[in-house]
Amino acid sequence: MFLQTFETYNSINERELKDKNVVVIDTLRATSVITTALYNGAKEIIPVSEVEEAIELVKSLDKKTYLLAGERNSTKIEGFDLSNSPLEYTREKVENKTIIFTTTNGTKALKKVSLADNVILGCLLNASAVAKYIYTSNKDTVIVCAGTEGKFSFDDIITAGVIYKKLQDLMKFESDDLSKACYFLYKPYEDNLYEIMKEGYHFKRLKDLGYDEDIEFCLTVDKFDIVPKLKDGIIKNSADL
């Protein structure tokens, strides 16, 4: 098995994804939100790139069945039901709901890889579950970090390093240099991820906006044992597919 990592979704060519697992990471906060929502019983999440696309999509849906959710520049979109805070996605709010979801970075990364055969979502909350999924499939795997505003982002790179370590505990594999760099950047801080994450631009911006509880939640490793999977433009728990 060969593991390859891309620092942002802008770096990938869709041809490189053929016949491989693709793991999309946006730890702060899109893939953490989606993982939390599915754990709390959401029926499905439909990622869209643009706000207008989300609004158009729900015109054909029964209001009782869906929630509009997402953010732009880390803040809730006016008129939407939920923001991009995982703490809002409680069982009481999301159970059995279809969530139409758009974010600045994460959903754009998901759309970029949507034609790949096997796309799953990773974050710190489900790092071990993602590693087990890769191990069980035993297919070459590409990690795609969403990044922040098209640039390298600490939170995603460190998460890739955590998944690397979890996978290393399960199997032997080959990897590219960036995958190794993610691991070696993470390793000295494995017992205190906050110390390295706090140096990141996106972390600092969220902290400045008052999202301390979101950050603490998203930095929890292995809170959930589920793997979200994107199929035909819809994200569901992989166990249900």
N, C-alpha and C positions, 0 to 999 in steps of 0.2 A: 504494500500500500504506500502511495506517495501523497504527501500533504503539501499543499501550496497555499500561500497566503498573499492576498492583495490588500494594500493599505487603504484603498478607497475603491468604490465601485466604478469610478472613472478609469481605473487602470486595467479593467478586464476586457477581453474580447469574448463574445458569446461562444465562439467556436472552441475556446479552451475549456468550456464547461460540459461538453458532450460526454455522456456516459459516466459522469462523475457525481459524487455527492457535492452539493454546494451548501455551505453554512454561512448564512448572513448574520452578522453581528452588529447591533446598535445598542450597546448596553445602557447608555444614557440618552434616550430611554425607550425607544420604540420596541425592540425585541423583548425587553423586560416587561413592558406593558402587555404585549401580545401573549407572552408566556403566562403572565398573571391572569389575564382575562380568560384564557382557555382553562386554566386550573380551576378558576371560580365558576366554570360552567357555561361560558359563552358558547353559542352554537358554532360560530365561525367569524372570521375577520376577513373583510375584503379590503386589501390595501389599494389606494389610488394615489396618483402623484399630485394631483391638483385639487384645490378646494372646490372649484367649479364642477369638477368631475364627480366629487362626492355628493354635492347638492343635486346634480342631475340624476345620479344613480338612485337616490332615495325617492324620487318622484313616483316611481312605479311600485314602491313598497308600502305595506301597511305600517303606519306609525307605531303600532304596538309591538312590532317585531324587530325593530332596528334601533340603533343608537348611532348618531354622528359623533365622531371623535377625532382628536388630533391637535396639532399645534403649528404655529408658524413663529419662527424666532423664539422658541421655547415658551410661548404663551398660548393660552386657549384661544381657539378661533371663535369669533363672535357668532352666536346663534347655535353653536354646537353643544351637544349634551355633555361631553366629557373632554378633558384636556389630555395631555400626554403624561399624566402622573399615574403610576401604577397603583397608588393608594386609593384612587377613585374607582378602580375596577373591582368592586366588591361583589360577592355572590348576589347580594340583594339587587344590585343594579344590572348585572350583566348576564345572569343565568338565562339560558335559552334564547339569547338575543343575537342577532346578526349585527356586527359592528363595522361600520364603514369608516375607514381609518386613513388619515393622511398626515404626514409629518415632513419636516424640512429635509431630513437625511434618510431615515430608515426606509420609508415606503418607496423612495426613489431607487434605493439599492435593490429592493425586492422587485421592482418593475424591470430593472436592468437585467436581472437573472431569471425572469419569470418563464423563459422558454427552455430553461434547463430541465433535465428529466427528473431530478431529485433534489428539491430545495428544502432545507430545514432552517430553523431559526435558533440562534444561540445567544446566550448571555451568561452572566455569572450565576444567575438563579438556577440554571439548568445545565451547568457545565458538564457534570458527570453523565447526565442523561444523554447529552449530545455525543460525548466520547463513546458511550456504550452503543449508540446508534451507528456511529462510524465503524466501530469494532465489529459489530454484528454484520454489517453490510459488506465489509472488507473490500470496499471500492476506493479507488483514488479519490481524494477529497480536496476541494478548493474552499478556503475560508475567504469570505469577502467582508471586509470591514466597511461599514457605512461611512465612517469618517465624519468630519464636521465641516460643512460648507465646502465639500469637495477636497478637504485636506486631511492628512494624517491626524488621528485622534488617539490620545493615550488610552482612554477607556476601552476602546475596541481592541487595540493592540494587546493590552494587558489581558483582556478576556481571551483572546486567541492563545496567549501564553498559558493561561489556566487550562484551556481545553487540550493544548499540546501535552501538558503534564498529566492530565487525567487519562489521555490516550496512551501515553508512554507507560502508565501503570498497567495497561491492559494488553499491549502488544508492541512488537517491534515494527518500525516503519521508517521510510526515508522521507526527507523533507527538503524544501528549498531554504535558502539563507534567511529569508524574512520570517519564516515559521520558527526557525531556531532563534532568531533575534527576539521575537515575541517572548519565547520561553525564557531566554537569559535576562531579558528586561524584567520579567515578572518574578523570577526565582528568588532574588534577594528580599523581596517584599511579600512572599507568600503568606506570612503570618500577619501582615498588616498592609493590606492593599490600599488603604486610605492614604498611606504615606506617599505612595507613588502617584496615585490618582489625583491627589490634590494639586499636583504640579501642572495638570492639563488645562488647556484653554477652556474646553467645554465644561469641565468640572467647575472651574472658577466662575464661569458665567452663570451656571445653574445655582451655585452657592450665593452669588451676588443677588440673584432673583428670589432667594429665600427658599429654595427647594432642598433644604438640608435633609428632611425626612425621606424624600425621594432618593437622594444620593445614598443614604444609609441603607435603604431597602434594596436598591439596585446593586449594591456592593456585597450583598449576602450571597455566599457561595452555596449552591446545591439546596436551595430552599424547596425547589419543586423537581419532581421526577417525571417530567413530561417533555416531549419534543414537538413543537409546532411544525407543521409541514405545509408548504405551499403547493397546491395542485389545481390546475385550471383556473388560476387567478384567485383562489380562495384558500385561506389558512385554517386548518383544523388540527386537532390533536392527532399526531401520527398513528396513535393506537386505534383511532376510529377509521383509518383509511386502509 
